[in-house]
Amino acid sequence: IFSKASISLEDSESSSETDEDEQPVRRQEGSTDLSAEYWGIQKLAKYVKGGDPTATLIALCSMRDFNLSEETCQLAIKDTGCLEVLINLLDTEEIKCQTGSLKILKEISQNILIRHAIADLGGLEIMVKILDSPDTDLKCLAAETIANVARLKRARKTVRKHGGIKRLVELLESISVGSSYQAKDTETVRCAALALWSCSKSTKNKKAIRKAGGIPLLARWLKCSHANILIPIVGTLQECASEPSYRLAIRTEGMIENLVKNLNSEHEELQMHCASAIFKCAEDEEIRDLVRKHEGLQPLSALLDKSENKQLLAAVTGAIWKCAISRENVLKFQEYKTIETLVTLLTDQPEEVLVNVIGALGECCQEEENRGTICRSGGIAPMVTLLTATNPALLVNVNKAVGGCAMEPENMAIIDSLDGVRLLWSLLKNPNPDVQASAAWALCPCVENAKNSGEMVRSFVGGLELIVNLLKSKDKEVLTSVCAAIANIAKDQENLAVMTDHGVVPLLSKLANTNNNKLRRHLAEAIAHCCMWGSNRVAFGEAKAVAPLARYLKSKDPLVHRATAQALYQLSEDPNNCVIMHENGVVKLLLAMVGSTDDTLQEAAAGCIANIRRLALATEKAKYG
């Protein structure tokens, strides 16, 4: 059965325009001890170069008797100048010589140095022309050799520039899917798909495949039952799934059903590419629903047992992670005991697997039941250990998972005993803003659910100064998460006093002129809680935070209304702030909110109006006696 392990290893990086072929590794001197094979090929070289067509053909056939997968033989062909002749033979009218040459080029182009040499010698341009040949064998050999050489970034560009993508797509179209096709037909499709797969690593080529009408053809061939065709077809699809237009097509052309079906294949490589395609597509909610509808969650869960195949495991855990963004899918994963299995994969796994496993657990622990499952399965300790990792993508996911688990006081006690909160706090110093923001979000439930949380926070030397200074960040998500954390920390009077000394009031006030609703909500919450110390209410007024807050009431987001009403209620305890609110038309807007079904919003709105009214009455009384 066809296997493309060598290509898939290079392609597994997926959707990246770079590749290891860009910097070819020079062969070490003396690495070939000029074996008998080397001398044998050197002898044949003179017949390949100087003979008549018959002698050339015999020499080509003899050359194929050598083991061309060995580096010694590959480099012998290059060193003796045979490579140039092989490429020149492609430009002749002699089909037998062209075929003989391509059979050798197909084998030796597995070598990185040979790939560079073929590209340098203009071999790709000739191979692209051969795709128009009426000879099927010749076309297949050309396509398969292109598949090897196009692992090079510049080779992919050459194929596109010379119309190769269009021709390869036409080869897929020339055969119709059905049970009646011949072995030759399947070979044509296999080789064309292999070449498209290699070419599809380039963004421009993805677009070229789409423009050439490749998407419906990939969808059509996805329905076939031949694994040796399906592997490169799905390989191309998962490569292209990084583009929104392909994800849309995968959904609308009914491809999810076939991707799910092939998760049950006996070929692990095919399973891997199907899982990888789902991983890339399942950011889309409709695709997550389709995976569930076509019963893909169960086979994904079952594939976790094949944990010795790390490439397959990375793709499967990635697909599970993205599918778990939907609550309905998480409930299915609970049924299949997926969470327990994921916990066992938190240790002794490569980083790309860990990122996905912890990402999946981070989504699953948004459900209360799963937070208990993770704890009972012994998942908290390995999670906390991962807080010492260095990979930003891993840290972001770990932070979310630890924060999710910390919503349960029982879990929070374990996290704290393992020094997890200190580790989260230290990640606020990480240079990556995504890591900072996810750490700050995770600290919110930690501070909320820890016993003696005020004392715990004070035990981190310099911790409060660090979090207050993050209000100077330029990143919106960092600012939002830090405001949320400050709102929680400020519930403790001593900590609020320390943050006030570190200048939390002017820093929060500076952020007030924002249009971002998520930031507005958490900023208003932070201001409401920070009003509770000393003369902070007055200080917010002097720092010009009141008028911008009044404008938040015009937002369409009810959560912003609630937080803003609470902040205004606290600020309205200061007479000067009441005047500013009145001038900014707060009363009319708050009156409408007094009738809200949200009790907190209703009370805060009424309290704020009462304070403004009380001040107005007192002013009138003072004025008119």
Salt bridges, closest charged atoms under 4 A:
GLU10 OE2 - ARG115 NH2 3.10
GLU10 OE2 - ARG151 NH1 2.83
ASP19 OD2 - ARG156 NH1 3.43
ASP21 OD2 - ARG115 NE 2.80
ASP79 OD2 - ARG27 NH2 3.16
GLU107 OE2 - LYS106 NZ 3.92
ASP120 OD1 - ARG154 NH1 2.93
ASP132 OD2 - ARG167 NE 2.72
GLU144 OE1 - LYS106 NZ 3.94
GLU144 OE1 - ARG190 NH2 2.97
GLU170 OE2 - LYS166 NZ 2.92
GLU187 OE2 - ARG190 NH2 2.85
GLU268 OE2 - LYS306 NZ 3.66
GLU269 OE2 - HIS273 NE2 3.71
GLU283 OE2 - LYS322 NZ 2.77
ASP284 OD2 - ARG251 NH1 2.71
GLU286 OE1 - ARG251 NE 3.25
ASP289 OD1 - ARG292 NH1 3.27
GLU335 OE1 - LYS332 NZ 3.82
GLU363 OE2 - LYS400 NZ 2.87
GLU367 OE2 - ARG327 NE 2.63
GLU408 OE2 - ARG371 NE 2.92
ASP419 OD1 - ARG422 NE 3.29
GLU477 OE2 - LYS518 NZ 3.03
ASP492 OD1 - ARG458 NH1 2.75
GLU494 OE1 - ARG458 NE 3.51
GLU525 OE2 - ARG521 NE 3.68
GLU525 OE1 - HIS522 ND1 3.35
ASP598 OD2 - ARG562 NE 3.12
